[in-house]
Amino acid sequence: DVQLQASGGGLVQAGGSLRLSCVTSGFTFDDYGIAWFRQAPGKEREGVSYIATSDGMTYYADSVKGRFSISIDKAKTTAYLQMNSLKPEDTAVYYCAAAPEMYGSDWRGHFTDDEYWGQGTEVTVSS
């Protein structure tokens, strides 16, 4: 069975940091790209960052560029999202997802509901 287990969320003050983890299993890690999405209350789901696992190419939403960093550990088939300089507007439930690897700024569109999704981890940033 395919599993994506997200963790690492919590309550942090503005300006603080958190590192989210996404432990995966059940699929060939190198054949897939891993993304982090988030959904704030009353808002649509937003693609935050994406990494192509085969070569480490990364993409970021403009709202997090320079503050967030996505990475992977192939040996552990785990993806991470390091979040620094957090802002109250970063408050959301964060989800990791896996889809067949692709490249390009339209990566968000490849993560349909038919792809693999984790259960989400909640991040709350207080002002």
Number of C-alpha atoms within 10 A of each C-alpha: 5 12 17 23 18 25 20 17 18 14 13 18 14 17 14 14 16 18 16 22 22 27 18 24 15 10 14 11 22 15 14 18 25 29 28 27 21 22 19 17 9 6 9 9 15 16 21 24 25 30 26 23 22 13 8 13 15 19 21 20 15 10 11 17 12 12 14 20 19 24 20 19 11 12 7 11 18 19 25 22 23 15 20 17 15 23 19 15 13 20 20 22 18 27 26 31 27 26 20 16 18 17 13 9 12 9 18 16 8 15 19 12 8 8 11 18 24 20 15 23 20 19 22 20 19 16 11
